[in-house]
Amino acid sequence: MSQVDKNLAKAIVGIAVFLEFSGDEVVDQDSAIQALEQLASTLRGADGETRQSLCSQFADIAKDYSGEQAEFIENLSGALGLIDEKRCR
């Protein structure tokens, strides 16, 4: 299995959380959406094992967050189109 380094997965999560939860005064929302779409497009190019590894890492990383951010991270694999369902198995 292509295991994704946890630090790389944390970096992806950090960027996604920043773009999703920053207000207009920090980052233009259209630009944030465009950046998330570009991130998703790039990550969808990874092989299936890598995408599954990211999904597992995201689920584990979500435990370090709470509330809306934790839920966002739990659903990140689905939102980025890495898996068919909203949450990985």
N, CA, C and O of each residue as an XYZ file, in Angstrom:
356
protein
N       0.845     -1.193      0.000
C       0.000      0.000      0.000
C       0.882      1.246      0.000
O       1.903      1.285      0.687
N       0.499      2.248     -0.756
C       1.205      3.534     -0.775
C       0.767      4.347      0.430
O      -0.242      5.051      0.382
N       1.517      4.248      1.494
C       1.185      4.960      2.732
C       1.631      6.409      2.624
O       2.800      6.681      2.353
N       0.721      7.326      2.831
C       1.021      8.750      2.792
C       1.576      9.158      4.150
O       1.014      8.804      5.186
N       2.675      9.900      4.147
C       3.265     10.417      5.368
C       2.236     11.274      6.107
O       1.562     12.108      5.503
N       2.122     11.060      7.419
C       1.118     11.789      8.208
C       1.354     13.296      8.173
O       0.396     14.070      8.191
N       2.617     13.722      8.122
C       2.898     15.158      8.061
C       2.393     15.769      6.759
O       1.916     16.904      6.751
N       2.494     15.033      5.669
C       1.958     15.507      4.388
C       0.434     15.616      4.470
O      -0.149     16.599      4.012
N      -0.204     14.603      5.053
C      -1.659     14.644      5.208
C      -2.081     15.812      6.105
O      -3.079     16.478      5.830
N      -1.317     16.060      7.181
C      -1.620     17.193      8.066
C      -1.487     18.519      7.321
O      -2.271     19.440      7.549
N      -0.503     18.618      6.437
C      -0.327     19.850      5.656
C      -1.526     20.073      4.739
O      -2.010     21.197      4.611
N      -2.003     19.012      4.104
C      -3.177     19.122      3.228
C      -4.391     19.551      4.046
O      -5.141     20.436      3.636
N      -4.579     18.923      5.199
C      -5.706     19.270      6.071
C      -5.597     20.723      6.524
O      -6.587     21.454      6.509
N      -4.404     21.142      6.925
C      -4.214     22.514      7.377
C      -4.589     23.535      6.323
O      -5.242     24.535      6.619
N      -4.176     23.281      5.099
C      -4.512     24.184      3.992
C      -6.014     24.185      3.745
O      -6.619     25.245      3.579
N      -6.618     22.999      3.720
C      -8.056     22.901      3.455
C      -8.869     23.589      4.546
O      -9.830     24.296      4.245
N      -8.493     23.390      5.816
C      -9.208     24.033      6.925
C      -9.052     25.546      6.830
O     -10.027     26.279      6.999
N      -7.847     26.018      6.565
C      -7.615     27.454      6.428
C      -8.498     28.045      5.330
O      -9.157     29.062      5.542
N      -8.512     27.415      4.171
C      -9.293     27.939      3.054
C     -10.788     27.891      3.331
O     -11.522     28.800      2.944
N     -11.240     26.842      3.996
C     -12.676     26.682      4.269
C     -13.174     27.606      5.363
O     -14.292     28.115      5.274
N     -12.373     27.835      6.392
C     -12.873     28.537      7.572
C     -12.374     29.971      7.718
O     -12.783     30.662      8.651
N     -11.516     30.432      6.839
C     -11.058     31.819      6.911
C     -12.128     32.734      6.337
O     -12.779     32.408      5.345
N     -12.296     33.862      6.965
C     -13.279     34.831      6.509
C     -12.782     35.633      5.316
O     -11.623     35.531      4.915
N     -13.678     36.429      4.761
C     -13.354     37.257      3.596
C     -12.208     38.222      3.852
O     -11.481     38.586      2.927
N     -12.044     38.639      5.106
C     -10.979     39.584      5.426
C      -9.598     38.925      5.366
O      -8.580     39.615      5.305
N      -9.568     37.596      5.384
C      -8.300     36.864      5.336
C      -8.006     36.368      3.927
O      -6.896     36.537      3.422
N      -8.999     35.760      3.297
C      -8.824     35.213      1.945
C     -10.133     35.376      1.178
O     -11.213     35.099      1.699
N     -10.018     35.823     -0.046
C     -11.182     35.963     -0.916
C     -11.830     34.586     -1.096
O     -11.152     33.621     -1.448
N     -13.131     34.498     -0.856
C     -13.812     33.203     -0.897
C     -13.782     32.554     -2.278
O     -13.685     31.331     -2.377
N     -13.862     33.341     -3.336
C     -13.754     32.772     -4.686
C     -12.373     32.151     -4.889
O     -12.241     31.089     -5.497
N     -11.354     32.826     -4.375
C      -9.993     32.297     -4.482
C      -9.837     31.043     -3.639
O      -9.145     30.109     -4.044
N     -10.472     31.008     -2.469
C     -10.412     29.829     -1.605
C     -11.051     28.631     -2.292
O     -10.506     27.528     -2.267
N     -12.201     28.853     -2.901
C     -12.888     27.777     -3.620
C     -12.030     27.288     -4.776
O     -11.896     26.083     -4.988
N     -11.456     28.208     -5.514
C     -10.597     27.833     -6.639
C      -9.396     27.015     -6.159
O      -9.022     26.031     -6.797
N      -8.798     27.414     -5.048
C      -7.647     26.688     -4.512
C      -8.050     25.283     -4.058
O      -7.319     24.324     -4.304
N      -9.203     25.152     -3.399
C      -9.679     23.836     -2.979
C      -9.986     22.950     -4.183
O      -9.706     21.751     -4.159
N     -10.557     23.532     -5.229
C     -10.829     22.765     -6.444
C      -9.538     22.298     -7.106
O      -9.469     21.176     -7.608
N      -8.517     23.150     -7.110
C      -7.223     22.763     -7.673
C      -6.586     21.661     -6.835
O      -6.022     20.713     -7.382
N      -6.670     21.778     -5.519
C      -6.157     20.749     -4.624
C      -6.853     19.417     -4.907
O      -6.202     18.378     -5.012
N      -8.168     19.456     -5.028
C      -8.945     18.245     -5.300
C      -8.538     17.626     -6.625
O      -8.347     16.414     -6.714
N      -8.408     18.441     -7.638
C      -8.031     17.944     -8.967
C      -6.674     17.261     -8.934
O      -6.493     16.197     -9.527
N      -5.733     17.864     -8.250
C      -4.391     17.290     -8.157
C      -4.419     15.968     -7.387
O      -3.824     14.984     -7.826
N      -5.105     15.940     -6.244
C      -5.138     14.732     -5.424
C      -5.896     13.593     -6.094
O      -5.573     12.427     -5.866
N      -6.894     13.904     -6.913
C      -7.624     12.852     -7.631
C      -6.733     12.131     -8.623
O      -7.066     11.029     -9.059
N      -5.607     12.729     -8.988
C      -4.662     12.082     -9.892
C      -3.818     11.012     -9.221
O      -3.104     10.275     -9.902
N      -3.886     10.913     -7.903
C      -3.121      9.892     -7.178
C      -3.738      8.513     -7.403
O      -4.921      8.395     -7.722
N      -2.924      7.474     -7.231
C      -3.453      6.114     -7.381
C      -4.414      5.787     -6.239
O      -4.434      6.473     -5.217
N      -5.197      4.749     -6.421
C      -6.230      4.377     -5.457
C      -5.699      4.100     -4.068
O      -6.334      4.469     -3.080
N      -4.553      3.459     -3.971
C      -3.976      3.163     -2.659
C      -3.584      4.448     -1.927
O      -3.780      4.566     -0.718
N      -3.039      5.390     -2.657
C      -2.660      6.667     -2.049
C      -3.892      7.431     -1.593
O      -3.898      8.012     -0.508
N      -4.941      7.434     -2.421
C      -6.181      8.115     -2.038
C      -6.787      7.477     -0.785
O      -7.285      8.185      0.091
N      -6.747      6.151     -0.695
C      -7.278      5.462      0.483
C      -6.435      5.779      1.712
O      -6.968      5.948      2.809
N      -5.128      5.859      1.529
C      -4.248      6.211      2.642
C      -4.552      7.625      3.141
O      -4.612      7.863      4.347
N      -4.742      8.555      2.214
C      -5.110      9.923      2.604
C      -6.417      9.921      3.382
O      -6.545     10.607      4.395
N      -7.370      9.159      2.910
C      -8.667      9.065      3.578
C      -8.485      8.605      5.013
O      -9.067      9.183      5.931
N      -7.689      7.579      5.212
C      -7.433      7.064      6.559
C      -6.720      8.101      7.419
O      -7.051      8.288      8.590
N      -5.741      8.771      6.823
C      -5.006      9.805      7.566
C      -5.943     10.944      7.956
O      -5.882     11.429      9.086
N      -6.814     11.380      7.035
C      -7.751     12.463      7.336
C      -8.650     12.076      8.515
O      -8.891     12.891      9.406
N      -9.147     10.833      8.520
C     -10.017     10.380      9.608
C      -9.275     10.424     10.942
O      -9.846     10.801     11.965
N      -8.010     10.038     10.923
C      -7.208     10.057     12.145
C      -6.923     11.496     12.592
O      -6.997     11.805     13.781
N      -6.603     12.353     11.654
C      -6.297     13.758     11.964
C      -7.522     14.483     12.504
O      -7.392     15.365     13.353
N      -8.711     14.125     12.022
C      -9.952     14.768     12.466
C     -10.135     14.649     13.976
O     -10.792     15.492     14.587
N      -9.564     13.617     14.578
C      -9.685     13.411     16.024
C      -8.991     14.525     16.816
O      -9.302     14.743     17.987
N      -8.056     15.224     16.177
C      -7.347     16.320     16.839
C      -8.120     17.636     16.790
O      -7.687     18.632     17.370
N      -9.243     17.644     16.110
C     -10.068     18.842     15.948
C     -11.404     18.624     16.630
O     -11.692     17.520     17.092
N     -12.222     19.660     16.696
C     -13.551     19.534     17.281
C     -14.557     20.313     16.439
O     -14.186     21.121     15.588
N     -15.810     20.058     16.689
C     -16.896     20.803     16.061
C     -16.909     20.738     14.547
O     -16.673     19.692     13.942
N     -17.193     21.887     13.953
C     -17.324     21.973     12.507
C     -16.044     21.580     11.772
O     -16.092     20.962     10.709
N     -14.915     21.940     12.345
C     -13.650     21.604     11.689
C     -13.431     20.095     11.672
O     -12.982     19.554     10.662
N     -13.734     19.413     12.757
C     -13.596     17.951     12.790
C     -14.510     17.304     11.758
O     -14.097     16.391     11.043
N     -15.740     17.770     11.679
C     -16.688     17.226     10.712
C     -16.217     17.489      9.279
O     -16.317     16.619      8.414
N     -15.704     18.693      9.041
C     -15.176     19.032      7.723
C     -14.056     18.071      7.324
O     -14.025     17.581      6.195
N     -13.141     17.805      8.253
C     -12.006     16.927      7.963
C     -12.476     15.484      7.759
O     -11.969     14.787      6.880
N     -13.436     15.036      8.562
C     -13.988     13.691      8.392
C     -14.584     13.508      6.997
O     -14.538     12.411      6.440
N     -15.140     14.570      6.437
C     -15.771     14.519      5.120
C     -14.851     14.972      3.989
O     -15.269     15.019      2.832
N     -13.616     15.301      4.311
C     -12.701     15.894      3.329
C     -12.424     14.972      2.152
O     -12.368     15.437      1.013
N     -12.251     13.692      2.395
C     -11.968     12.764      1.291
C     -13.097     12.764      0.264
O     -12.849     12.759     -0.942
N     -14.326     12.770      0.745
C     -15.471     12.821     -0.157
C     -15.583     14.156     -0.863
O     -15.877     14.217     -2.057
N     -15.345     15.233     -0.112
C     -15.435     16.578     -0.695
C     -14.390     16.794     -1.785
O     -14.634     17.496     -2.766
N     -13.225     16.183     -1.600
C     -12.169     16.323     -2.597
C     -12.301     15.313     -3.738
O     -11.533     15.350     -4.698
N     -13.275     14.416     -3.627
C     -13.493     13.432     -4.679
C     -12.496     12.280     -4.657
O     -12.258     11.639     -5.680
N     -11.915     12.017     -3.486
C     -10.937     10.935     -3.380
C     -11.608      9.573     -3.235
O     -11.025      8.543     -3.577
N     -12.840      9.579     -2.725
C     -13.624      8.358     -2.544
C     -15.045      8.630     -2.999
O     -15.442      9.783     -3.169
N     -15.811      7.562     -3.196
C     -17.183      7.724     -3.654
C     -18.124      8.180     -2.550
O     -19.041      8.965     -2.794
N     -17.899      7.689     -1.338
C     -18.757      8.063     -0.222
C     -18.190      9.293      0.478
O     -17.068      9.713      0.195
N     -18.972      9.871      1.395
C     -18.512     11.032      2.135
C     -17.397     10.674      3.110
O     -16.501     11.483      3.352
N     -17.444      9.485      3.664
C     -16.429      9.082      4.653
C     -15.773      7.795      4.188
O     -16.409      6.958      3.547
N     -14.502      7.644      4.513
C     -13.823      6.412      4.127
C     -14.164      5.311      5.104
O     -14.659      5.562      6.203
N     -13.901      4.126      4.700
C     -14.234      2.969      5.530
C     -13.121      2.633      6.444
O     -13.225      1.682      7.220
